[in-house]
């Protein structure tokens, strides 16, 4: 289930919701910091049957996901410093690897999800 709040009025919240969906529901089973491109492509294809999503918007997805991972990293660090009993150290590594992977593989992700050649 996806929370597409404000779907009728603002497309920027939709692209953020889609990025979260991809990051957490279309990730590689073994390497959770990576995107399973086959699942992501399938999801976007199904989404496009019901809602608008341009190639330009798809091009922003890796950057949005990397930024979200950086935000998650900073919160995990804050938890480690301020509430170490509840903090999960493994999350720092996961969020760091996620941000780096999406940034490093941005062009490949865009190419696969938009069907663009070079």
C-alpha positions as CSV (number, residue, x, y, z in Angstrom):
1,X,0.0,0.0,0.0
2,X,1.3,3.4,-0.9
3,X,0.2,6.7,0.6
4,X,-0.3,9.0,-2.4
5,X,-1.5,11.9,-0.4
6,X,-2.1,15.1,-2.4
7,X,-2.1,13.0,-5.6
8,X,-4.6,15.3,-7.3
9,X,-2.9,18.6,-6.5
10,X,0.9,18.2,-6.3
11,X,3.1,15.9,-8.4
12,X,6.2,16.5,-6.2
13,X,4.7,14.4,-3.3
14,X,3.9,11.6,-5.8
15,X,7.5,11.3,-7.0
16,X,8.7,11.2,-3.4
17,X,6.2,8.5,-2.6
18,X,7.3,6.5,-5.7
19,X,11.0,6.9,-4.7
20,X,10.2,5.5,-1.2
21,X,8.3,2.6,-2.7
22,X,11.2,1.8,-5.0
23,X,13.8,2.1,-2.3
24,X,12.1,-0.2,0.2
25,X,9.9,-2.5,-1.9
26,X,12.0,-3.0,-5.1
27,X,15.4,-3.5,-3.5
28,X,17.7,-6.4,-4.0
29,X,17.0,-9.2,-1.6
30,X,20.7,-10.0,-0.8
31,X,22.2,-6.5,-1.1
32,X,19.5,-4.3,0.4
33,X,21.2,-1.0,-0.6
34,X,20.8,-1.8,-4.3
35,X,17.7,-1.4,-6.5
36,X,16.3,-4.5,-8.2
37,X,15.9,-2.9,-11.6
38,X,13.6,-5.6,-12.9
39,X,11.1,-5.0,-10.1
40,X,11.4,-1.2,-10.3
41,X,10.8,-1.3,-14.1
42,X,7.7,-3.5,-13.5
43,X,6.3,-1.2,-10.8
44,X,6.8,1.9,-12.9
45,X,5.2,0.3,-15.9
46,X,2.1,-0.6,-13.8
47,X,2.0,2.8,-12.2
48,X,2.1,4.5,-15.6
49,X,-1.1,2.6,-16.5
50,X,-2.9,4.7,-13.8
51,X,-0.9,7.8,-13.3
52,X,1.4,10.2,-15.2
53,X,5.1,9.9,-14.8
54,X,7.5,11.4,-17.3
55,X,11.0,10.3,-18.1
56,X,12.2,13.6,-16.7
57,X,10.6,12.7,-13.3
58,X,12.1,9.2,-13.5
59,X,15.5,10.8,-14.0
60,X,15.2,12.4,-10.5
61,X,14.4,9.1,-8.7
62,X,18.1,8.0,-8.0
63,X,18.9,11.5,-6.6
64,X,15.7,11.6,-4.4
65,X,16.5,8.1,-3.1
66,X,20.1,9.0,-2.3
67,X,19.0,12.2,-0.6
68,X,16.5,10.1,1.5
69,X,19.2,7.7,2.5
70,X,21.4,10.6,3.6
71,X,18.5,11.9,5.7
72,X,18.0,8.4,7.2
73,X,21.7,8.2,7.9
74,X,21.7,11.5,9.8
75,X,18.7,10.4,11.9
76,X,20.3,7.0,12.6
77,X,23.4,8.9,13.8
78,X,21.3,11.2,15.9
79,X,19.7,8.1,17.5
80,X,23.1,6.5,18.1
81,X,24.3,9.7,20.0
82,X,21.0,10.5,21.8
83,X,19.3,7.2,22.3
84,X,21.9,4.4,22.0
85,X,19.7,1.8,23.5
86,X,17.2,2.0,20.6
87,X,19.8,2.9,17.9
88,X,20.7,0.3,15.3
89,X,24.3,0.6,14.3
90,X,23.8,-1.5,11.1
91,X,21.5,1.2,9.7
92,X,24.4,3.7,9.4
93,X,26.2,1.3,7.1
94,X,23.1,0.5,5.1
95,X,22.1,4.1,4.5
96,X,25.6,5.1,3.6
97,X,25.9,2.3,1.1
98,X,22.5,3.1,-0.3
99,X,23.3,6.8,-0.9
100,X,26.6,5.9,-2.5
101,X,25.2,3.1,-4.7
102,X,22.3,5.3,-6.1
103,X,24.7,8.2,-6.7
104,X,27.3,6.0,-8.4
105,X,24.8,4.1,-10.5
106,X,22.5,7.0,-11.4
107,X,23.0,7.0,-15.1
108,X,22.6,3.2,-15.4
109,X,19.4,3.3,-13.3
110,X,17.9,6.1,-15.4
111,X,18.8,4.3,-18.7
112,X,17.2,1.0,-17.5
113,X,14.0,2.7,-16.1
114,X,13.4,5.0,-19.1
115,X,14.6,2.6,-21.8
116,X,17.0,5.2,-23.1
117,X,20.1,4.3,-25.0
118,X,23.2,6.5,-24.3
